[in-house]
Amino acid sequence: MPRRLNKPCSYPGCPELVSAGNTYCEKHRKKTKKARDKEYNKYKRNPKTRKFYGSSTWKKARARKLSKDPICEYCLPEDVTPATEVDHIIPIEVDWSLRLVESNFKSACHSCHMKKSAEDRRKYDEL
């Protein structure tokens, strides 16, 4: 079966080639993600939630959890994937009082965290 050819990065004016399945080169992937995240935080994320996730209290709790459990707890039965994020088992939009309760945390890789967040949005009706 023939291999798919590389194509140019989709960022305007960028001549870099990217492999099949990618849209942007490494430099512009980071840049577009940062812009997307900024847009999400500004217009979609609840201001109270945004303030919490930017707080030193959350950052310390998150660092403690990742230090204690550095492997994705969702992948663990089948795979060993480094955890990069901390998931709230019960989302803080559902129960604010559990936002710093360690038993409500799970270490997660980005992929598992995104899947869990999508499930939560469906389950709790578009948090």
C-alpha positions as CSV (number, residue, x, y, z in Angstrom):
1,M,0.0,0.0,0.0
2,P,1.5,3.4,-0.9
3,R,2.6,5.7,1.8
4,R,0.8,9.1,2.0
5,L,2.9,12.1,1.0
6,N,3.8,14.9,3.4
7,K,1.9,18.1,2.9
8,P,2.6,21.8,3.8
9,C,1.8,23.1,7.2
10,S,-1.6,24.8,7.2
11,Y,-0.3,27.9,9.0
12,P,-0.4,30.8,6.5
13,G,3.0,31.2,4.8
14,C,4.7,28.3,6.5
15,P,6.7,26.1,4.1
16,E,7.4,23.2,6.5
17,L,6.1,19.8,5.5
18,V,4.1,17.8,7.9
19,S,3.4,14.0,7.9
20,A,0.0,12.6,7.0
21,G,-2.5,13.1,9.8
22,N,-1.0,16.3,11.0
23,T,-2.2,19.8,10.1
24,Y,0.6,22.0,11.5
25,C,4.3,21.8,12.0
26,E,5.6,21.5,15.6
27,K,6.1,25.3,15.9
28,H,2.7,26.2,14.6
29,R,0.9,23.3,16.4
30,K,2.0,24.9,19.7
31,K,1.1,28.4,18.6
32,T,-2.4,27.4,17.3
33,K,-3.1,25.4,20.5
34,K,-2.2,28.4,22.7
35,A,-4.5,30.6,20.7
36,R,-7.3,28.0,20.9
37,D,-6.9,27.6,24.6
38,K,-6.9,31.4,25.1
39,E,-10.1,31.7,23.1
40,Y,-11.7,28.9,25.1
41,N,-10.7,30.4,28.5
42,K,-11.9,33.8,27.5
43,Y,-15.3,33.0,26.0
44,K,-16.3,29.5,27.2
45,R,-14.8,28.6,30.5
46,N,-16.7,29.8,33.6
47,P,-14.7,32.7,35.2
48,K,-14.9,31.0,38.6
49,T,-13.5,27.8,37.2
50,R,-10.8,29.7,35.3
51,K,-9.7,31.5,38.4
52,F,-9.6,28.2,40.3
53,Y,-7.4,26.4,37.7
54,G,-5.0,29.4,37.7
55,S,-4.7,29.5,41.5
56,S,-1.5,28.4,43.3
57,T,-3.7,26.2,45.6
58,W,-4.8,24.1,42.6
59,K,-1.3,24.1,41.0
60,K,0.2,22.7,44.3
61,A,-2.6,20.1,44.7
62,R,-2.1,19.0,41.0
63,A,1.7,18.8,41.4
64,R,1.3,16.6,44.6
65,K,-1.1,14.3,42.8
66,L,1.1,13.9,39.7
67,S,4.1,13.3,41.9
68,K,2.3,10.7,43.9
69,D,0.7,9.0,40.9
70,P,2.8,9.8,37.8
71,I,1.1,7.1,35.6
72,C,-2.3,7.5,33.9
73,E,-4.8,5.8,36.2
74,Y,-7.3,5.3,33.3
75,C,-4.7,3.5,31.1
76,L,-3.1,1.5,33.9
77,P,-5.0,-1.8,33.6
78,E,-3.7,-2.2,30.0
79,D,-0.9,0.3,29.5
80,V,1.7,2.4,31.3
81,T,1.3,6.0,30.1
82,P,2.8,9.0,31.8
83,A,0.2,11.3,33.4
84,T,0.2,14.9,32.4
85,E,-3.1,16.1,33.8
86,V,-5.2,15.7,36.9
87,D,-8.9,14.8,36.4
88,H,-11.7,15.6,38.8
89,I,-13.7,12.4,39.0
90,I,-16.8,14.5,39.8
91,P,-16.3,17.7,37.9
92,I,-16.0,20.9,39.9
93,E,-19.0,22.3,37.9
94,V,-21.1,19.5,39.4
95,D,-19.8,19.7,43.0
96,W,-17.6,22.7,43.8
97,S,-16.9,21.5,47.3
98,L,-14.8,18.5,45.9
99,R,-12.4,20.7,43.9
100,L,-9.5,20.1,46.3
101,V,-10.5,16.7,47.8
102,E,-7.7,14.4,46.7
103,S,-10.0,11.3,46.6
104,N,-11.8,13.2,43.8
105,F,-8.5,13.3,41.7
106,K,-7.2,10.9,39.1
107,S,-3.9,11.2,37.3
108,A,-4.5,11.1,33.5
109,C,-2.8,11.3,30.2
110,H,-4.1,13.9,27.8
111,S,-6.0,11.4,25.7
112,C,-7.8,9.8,28.6
113,H,-8.5,13.2,30.2
114,M,-10.1,14.5,27.0
115,K,-12.3,11.3,26.7
116,K,-13.4,11.6,30.3
117,S,-14.2,15.3,29.9
118,A,-16.3,14.5,26.8
119,E,-18.2,11.8,28.8
120,D,-18.7,14.2,31.6
121,R,-20.2,16.8,29.3
122,R,-22.6,14.2,27.9
123,K,-23.5,12.8,31.3
124,Y,-24.0,16.2,33.0
125,D,-25.6,17.9,30.0
126,E,-22.9,20.2,28.5
127,L,-21.3,21.5,31.7
